[in-house]
Amino acid sequence: EKTADIMCMVAMELEITLTSISLVLLVVYYLLLKQQYRKYENIPMATPRIPFIGNIAFLDMSRSHIVLSDWALKFGPVFRIKMFSEEILVLNNFDSVHDALVQKGSAFAGRPPMYRTSKSERHKHSIVWQTYTEKLQFLRKEVLKSLKMYGDGMDNFEHKCAPEIEKMLANIRSLNGASFDPRDNIYEAVSNVMLGLTLDTSFDHASPRFQMIKDINRLFNDTFGTGSARSMDFLPWLFSLQCQKYSQQLQAALKLRDDFWNQELQLLKKRRESDCIVQRIMSLTSDPRGKQHDVLEVTAKEI
């Protein structure tokens, strides 16, 4: 009997404890929800919303632009949606976008934290994926200097682009006016132009190295696009298990990128007088200005 009484008391205490914890969590959630509501109460809220997940159940990420346009007709050109814990402001007309990006640019600059960009610390070193910081401003200026896009620098820029443009035009002329899809021609020309500007190199379009570039771009486009891969940012614990398609693709993209970088960096170091963006960023790793802004080899890799 004593054992039964003790077990009964333990069960009651456990029930009381769990009930108390649940009540505390509900109160905290309510207070946070109330505080957040006051913060955004002047901005129309897209409905319906489901507790904890927000509007995500009603937002088809494969056609999000269409859904958001439909919601703009209902809630107005400026409204907010919620995806799990993230509150997102949606601007859907010229005046609101101009006000945010031009009139109040510094307030709206930057990127929210994302699981995808935290992999390999892309959010700290990439010009594309890091938020608006002094480091980002510094890197942008250095890239523009490398491209020499001031004064007569545009002539140099044109000189670097011309060979690939000529190849593309020659391929198009060889079709003798027949209809064709220009996507591959444009993609191949632009890719080699970018390789020339960043790494001072180019590849034959049929080479394994060029195919590697295509694979890297495809994987990064799939995993960093605005489609269903966006769920990685909202459920990072699930994707950290490495058992989901997009998580595996992201790891594959990063590995391919690193393999490509390691091979090209060795070749670039042999061309000491190379005039390219990566070479300039690499030179900043030993420059006081670069050290001040935490410019490392991985920063150059993210170019």
C-alpha positions, 0 to 999 in steps of 0.5 A: 500500500505504501508503494502504491501511495508513493506512486500516486503522490509522485504521479500527482506531483508530476501532473501538477508540475507539467500543468504549471509548466504548460500554464507558464509557457502559455502565459509567456506565449500570450505576452510575447504575442501581445507585445508583437501585436502592439509592435505591428498593430498599424500594419494590416495582417494577412489572415487566416493565421495558425498559432505557431506556424502563421500563414505558411499553410496558405502560402504555396511557395512554388507560386508565392508571387501570385498568392501575395498579389492576391492577398494585396488585393484583399489586405492592401499594398502594404501588409504582413505575413508570419512564417513560424516565428518570422514576421515579414513585411510585404510591399506590393506597389511602387510607392511603398517599395520606393519609400522603403528602398530609397527614402528609408534605405538604411532602415530596410537594408540587410538580410534576416538570419537564415539557416542556409546562409549559416552553412560554411558561414556564408552569412559572414563572408558572402557579398550576396548573403551577408547582411548590410554591414561595414564589411559589405560596403567595404567589399562592394567598393573593392570589387568595383575598384577591381572591375575598374568601373570608374572613368575609362574602366568601362573600356577595360570591362568591355574588352574582357567581355568581348571575346565571349560575346563574339563566340556567342554571336558566332554560334547564333549566326551559324544557325542561319536564322533557324529558331532556337532556344538562346538560354544555353548560349547566353548562359555559357557566355555569361558564365565565362565572362564571370569566370574571367572577371572573378578568377581570370580564367575561362573554360571550353563549354564542353569541358568537365570543369565547365560542367562542374560550374553548371552543377554548382549553379543548379544546386545552389539555385535549387537550395537558395531559391524562394521555393520549398527549399525556404523551409530549411530556414524555418525548420533548421533542426530537421534539415540538420539531420541531413536526411532531406533532399534540399539539405543533401543538395546544399551539402553537395553544392558546398562540397563541389564549390570547395573542390572547384575553389581549391583547384582554381586557387592553386592555379591563380596563385601561379598567376601572380600578376592576374587582374581579377576580383578574387586576386584583389580580395586575396591581397586584402587578407594581409592588408590592414584594411582587410584585417579590420573588416575580417577579410579571409580566404573564405571571403574570396571564395564566396565571391 
